[in-house]
């Protein structure tokens, strides 16, 4: 069963999944969605955490750079080097990540969902995005001294999280282990109440957010798993997002963390309760072409959250 098409977004052309499609900042897929829809946040539950800022962009026409820049200034979004983030026209020359790190210039194509979600991710996850960019910049510096094809697994992992990442926070380590073990129906259906009460999901990757506008069976995110204390769930949604942003940024800043793509766990995101209407019946999870068994032993991260989280 494919995801429902969203009125006003045009024909859904499915993107191919996998690492090759996630690596790179100019995706080949567009879903045929070259028109603006000011109600985009109402159609995609996995985009709920963008609502506060996304509503400021609502209007009958695509938001232009000046509108996006106004929000970036209001949120005081900065790179790890301290530069205020500025949305600018793409240009040839300096590397995308280097340009962001050194000058704070974020390439932004107007009338483009991919770049709009990238800007929104910078607003909601400013510390995480700055840390990703800083690690990219450092990896680029180090790779210049290597022979042959210089791109390494660190940048592959960073790009995978940046493009298709999902942050998964849970107070129950057993639930996170079920993700690592690819036990999808036991997790999403048999432990559904526990998933709702003891897990929290945030879409980070801007390519994944773009896909959420026209979801399809096969749509996969790459999860960064974090253990939290019960106090985390006493926070409101904005506080949870800010806490996760701080924690993930600290993890990414550690050069021993996220050194290869297998630090991340593939997640069939349409199975997450509340993220897709069709998953409200048990049979939805019987499609083993989507809810696949897979490799074991994925790495995970532990945060320092306690029951007194605040």
N, C-alpha and C positions, 0 to 999 in steps of 0.2 A: 504493500500500500504506500503510495507516494504521499508527501505532504500536500495539504490544500494550497492552491494558488491564491495569492492575495490580490484582491481587486485593486487595480491602479498600478500594479507593478509589472505588467506585461507578461510575456511568455517565459516560463522557467526553463532555462537550458542548464542541465545539470553539470556541475563542475566535477571533474575527476578528483578523486581523493588521493591522499598519499603525500609523502614528503616532497616530491618534486614540485607539486603544485603549490606547496606552502613556502618553498624557498624562493624568495624574490618579491619585490615590492610592486611589480606591475602584473597583476594576475590576468590570465588569458580569458577568464570567464566574466560574463557581465550579467547573466540571467535575463538578458533583454531588458533590464531595468534602467533605462536611460532617462526616465521621467521622474519627477519629484512627487512624493506623496507625503503630505504634512502629517498624516496620521500613522506614520510608519511604526511608532513605538506602541501603538495600541494593538498591533497585529502580532507581535512577537514577544511572548512572555520572557524569553531569555535575554531581552534587552531592557528589562524593567529598571535596572540600576542606572541607565542613561537618561531616565525620564526628566529629572530635575533640570538638566542642561539641555537635553534635546528639545524640550518644550520651548526654550528660548529661541530655537531656530525655526519653530513652526511658522508657516506662512504659505502664501499661494505659489511662491517661487522658490527655487533652490537657494539656500543661504550662500552668500558670496564670502570671499576671504575676509572682508572687513567685519562681517557679522561673527564669524568664527573667531577672529582675532580679538574681538571685544570680550568674548567669553574667556578666552585664554588669559587675557590681562586681568579680568575680574577674579579668576581663580589663581592668579600668580603662578602659572605653570612655568617651571624652569628646568633646564637640562642639568645633568650632574656637574657640568663645568660652571654652572651658575648663570648661564645666559637665559634671558626670558625667551620663551618659545614664540616664534613668529611663523605664520603660514605664508609661503611664498610660491611663486610659479616654479614649476620644474625647469631645470636647465642642464645642459651637458657640462661635463667637467668633474668637479669634486664629487667624491663618493657620497651617496645618500646619507649614510650613518656618520661619516666624517663631518659633513656639512651641518647636521643637527648638533653634533657634539661641540664643534669649534665655534659656530656662529649662532646656534639656536634656530637655524632656518629649516623649517619643516616643509618639504615639497607637498603642495596641496593643489590637486586638480579640481576645479570647480565642476559642479554637476556630476559628481562622481561619488557613489556610495562608499567605495573602499576607502577613499581618502577622508571622507566625512567621519566614518567610524574610527579611523586612526586618530583623528583629532579628538573625538569624544573619549577615546581610551586614554589619551594624554590628560584629559580633564578629570576623569574619574579615577585613574590610576597613575597620578603624576610621578610618584616615587618609583613605581615599578617600571614605567616606561623609560624614565631617566636612567635607571640601573641597567635595563636592557641595552639602551643606546651606549652607555659607558662601556659595558662588556664587549659590545660589537666593536667599538672604536679600539679598545685595547687589543682585541683579537686581530683586527686588521693590521695594527702596528706590528704585532708579533709575526703575523703570516708573511709580511713583506720580506722577511729574512729567510723564508723557507724556499727550497727549490720546487720547480714544477707547478702543479695545480695547487694554489695556496689555500683555497678555502678548506677549513678544518671542521671537525665535528662539533666544536664549541659553537661556531656561528650557525651551523645547521640546527642545533638544539635551541639556540636563542631565537632564531627566525621561526621555528615551529611553534614556540610558545607565543611569540609576538603575533603571528598570523592566525593560529587556530587554537590558542590556549584556553583552557577552562580551569579556574581555581576551585578546588574542592576542599572545603573545610569540614572537619567532622570531630565530634567529641567522642566518637566510638571507633576505636582502631579496627575493630572487626569489620565494620562497614567499608573502611578504606581497603582492607585486605581483600574483600570481595571484588573490588575493582581490579586490584592487581591480579586476581585469579580469574577474571573474566566471567564471574558468576552473575550474569545480568538478570535473569528472571528471578533467582532467589533474592537478589538485592532490590531491584526496582519494583517487584510485585510482592514477593513473600515478606519482605522487610519494609514494605512501603511506608508504614506509619513511622518506623524508626528513621527512614531516609528523610521524611518530612520534618521530624522533630530534632534530629541529631546531625543533619548534614546541611551544608549551605554551598550553593553553586553560583559562580559568577563567570560570565563569558568575558574573556580578556581579548582574545585574538580578533582583530578587525576584519580579517577575511571570513572568519566564522560568523561574526555579527552580520556581515553582508549576506551570507547564506541564509541566515535566520529570517530574512525577508521573504524567502520563497523556499521553505524547508523541503527536503526530499529524503526518502529512505536511502540510507547509505551515508548520510551527513555525520561526520565524525569530528570530535574535538580531541585535544590532547591535554590530559589533566595533570596539573601540579597538585599533589595531595598533601594536605597540611592537617596535622592533629591540633585541635584546640580544646580548651577547657569548657565546662558547662557555662561559665560566666559569659562566654562569647555570645550565647543565644539570648542573653538578657539585653544585648545592645540592639538599637534600632538599625534599620538597613544602611543608613548613611554611616553610622559608626562602625558597622561590620565591614563595609567596603573600605573605609579609611584604615581600619586595623589590618585587614588583609593586605592592603597596599603597602603598609609599613613592613609587615612580615615578609612578604614576597620580595620586596626591594632588598632587604637585608640578606635574604638567601641568595639572590642573584649576584649581589656584590661579592660573595665568597667565590674565589676562583676555583675552588674544588667542587663547586656545585654546578649542575647543569652543564656538564662537560661533554655530553653526548645525548642524542635524541631519546635514548632509552631511559633517561631520567623521568620522562613523561609517560603517562598511561593513556592509551587510546580509549575514548569514551563515545559510545553511540548516543549522542546527546538527545535524540528524540525520545529516548526511553526515560529520561529524567522526569519524575512526576511533576506535573504542572507546566512542563515545557512544550507539550504537544498533546492535543486533544485525543488523538487516536490511542494513546497509551493507557487509557482508562479501562481497558479490558485485558485480561490475562493473555489472550491469544496473540496480542500484539507482539509479545516477547518470544513467540515460538518461531519467528523468522531467523533461522541460524545463519542466513546469508548476511544479515545485519548484526544480530547479537551473536557474534562469533566467539568461539573459544580461542585462546591465543597463548602466547608465551607467558611464563610465570617469572616472578622475581624482579618486577619493576622496582626501581628505587622510589623513595618518598622523602618528604621533609617533615620534621617535627617543629612546631612553633613553641614558643614559651608561654602560651596562654594558660592562665590558671583560672580557678573558679571565681577569682576577683577581677576578671578582665574588665577594663574600662578605658 
